[in-house]
Amino acid sequence: MKFGLGPYHLAAWGESDHATVYQEMLAQAPAAEESAFDSVLVMERHFTTEGFCPAPAVAAAALAATTTALRIGVGCHLGLTHPLYVAEDVATLDNISNGRVIFNPGKPLLPQELSGYNLPLAERDSRFWESLEVLLKAWAPQPFHHQGKHYRIPANLPQNVYAEGYTQISVTPKPAQPLVPVWVSASDEDAVRGAAARGLPIVGPPFDTLEQLRAKLDLYREAPGEGGIPPGQIVAAVREVYVAESSERARQDAEEPLLSLYYRYAAGGLLAEKPASFEALARDRFIVGDVDRCVQEIARYRDELGVNYLICRLALPGLDHQKVLEAIALFGRGVISEFRMFGFPTEIRVRALQERPPQTGSALAEAGP
Amino acid sequence: MARSLQFGVALWGMQAFKSNPRHHVKLYEEMIEDARLAEELGFDTLWLTEHHFWYDGYCPSLLVAAGAIAAATRRIQVGTGVLLLPMHDPLRVAEGAAVADIVSGGRFQLGVGVGYRDVEFDGFGIARKERGARMEEALDILNLAWTQERFSYQGRYHRYSDVSVTPKPVRRPIPVWIGGWAEAVVQRSARRGLNLIGASGRALELYERTAREAGVDISQARIAVGGDVWVDDDEERARREMVPLLRYLYREQLGGWHFFPGVGLDHPQLDAIVEMAVARAVIGTPETVVSKLGQQLEANPLANHVFCRVRFDSVPRHRLRHCLELLAQEVMPRLKKEAAVR
């Protein structure tokens, strides 16, 4: 099983300011890199009270510059603007990051995102899929021409006289990877069906319960097209994860940040139910507790749903930076190792949790010669 | 007139020319190295440059590149020189620039220009002839997005109702520079009291006059003069190495892109135009460069920023490093000192 950190919203909750929130992310990602995480993700939302990140490729480039091993997940909306802007941004990001991009496109979900960018809801899905088609053409090695329902590229406008005769266009630079991984945010049934039909992995959204994810994965497996999930295919899900020394501590730290976030989700229409209590929200949705509880819960997603890539929020909204760093380290040491190191003898595992080796990895590097 | 002079280096576009194909991953790696070096050497600004759909992979996404540089540096200001604003969605630019400003802790400078290649406009489905009007609308929208909690805008090309752009940049607004020297361009900048990059001589006089007539205070505006600069210990070697390179560059960018309408690669006037552009380059020892840039500053009393375009593809890394060092150690301090006492 693989593990991602995020997706980061980069919103400023309560007293915090955005510059600090971004700096904290830029410190947390290298920590995750030192704690055996596989990726860090940033996502896009517009026009929110707390200032969620509206330009994830810019924030992702900052992550690329401060890490070397993590893959960089960039959760861009498609359909709000001309698709070539996104195609260029992500291709550039892939070069900046030495081919570490995971592209995680999603539909704009908030009403103010659609109205702000003048996107009628009726066109949202068709613009999403057509934009994705344009991106894949734009990243392919050959120049291309695109004529769809919404976009004609190049447009061949008669006013652009020196563009006459240019029937094809080449987006440059090309991504560094031969194929940029495209994981589609499974926000609704259309997203699940569309991803399945194109043979693309899906990412289960954090606000779905385990049962809602199960329904989407069943739909994905049965959808016409590629059919089923081929061996080696990514099955990803985002979860609100937080780990601490004890389950009580974890709950104490996580309750307020997650309630704030889920009230926001509910207000934005992302949540089917009204958030009643932390317990009600957490059931089959949040993974909050000590190492053992987190391991048990994550195993359910693996065993019951076939999830093999878990994207763990950990950096909960408004949570103290030091606590996030501690959670990242503990998650790496206690949880990731549990899903990675097969055949790891129990007695060593227990000891490893109790007594950390005196100097490992980054600690050694910091100590110097 | 005593001036507090700022000094910048330009223009990072990460092209892989046909004459010297490179892997873009290496070019972006070098962009970060160069930005760190420029910061270490004490330059005030570093500028990126944008084009689209060109064979050499010219950087199309300046805000993304700026995000990477911002995270890799602490002090240097990162600017776009220039972002071709009429080709973009201004709301998207406002949001991306705000994120770049936040990542950098308030070190982002947004230089914008109108753009001129039909092929680029056409790729985005925009008619080039709309660029002036689109520029005006976009500048309005950037300002509204960064300074107003909520705004609505009814333009010819852009309409937004009741949007609240978040997060706001560290500086509200982000400093905006207008690139270019055409009358309409400098007048636009003057009327809005914006910074100016690339204009000199009569264009600057027009800028000053327009601002005065419009009652706009430009006392805080940054006015950048400069151009192609190359410093080496040996004047003869500097010219021998750089002149052919510049000639190649200008032939390709002026002719290949129809910079002057109608003047393509096969046009009889192209060579003469290219020679004029090459002749304007400031190439030589630190003494030569100090004297020539000093003359530019003297001729343009309004100027308070110098930009040196030293980053040309195909130049060996050690040569660029040496050029940056000479510029930082021998040229910049002398020009700053002269400006301060004059």
Interface residues (C-beta under 8 A of the other chain):
Chain A: L10 A12 H18 A19 Y22 Q23 L26 H46 F47 T48 T49 E50 G51 F52 C53 P54 A55 A57 V58 A59 A60 A61 A62 L63 A64 A65 T66 L80 T81 H82 L84 Y85 E88 D89 A91 T92 L93 N95 I96 N98 G99 Q112 S115 G116 Y117 N118 Y151 R152 I153 P154 A155 N156 L157 Q159 N160 V161 Y162 A163 Y166 I169 S170 V171 T172 P173 K174 A176
Chain B: M14 A16 H23 H24 V25 L27 Y28 E29 I32 H52 F53 W54 Y55 D56 G57 Y58 C59 P60 S61 L63 V64 A65 A66 G67 A68 I69 A70 A71 A72 H88 D89 L91 R92 E95 G96 A98 V99 A100 I102 V103 G105 G106 R117 D118 V119 F121 D122 G123 F124 G125 I126 A127 R128 K129 R159 Y160 S161 D162 V163 S164 V165 T166 P167 K168 V170 H258 P261
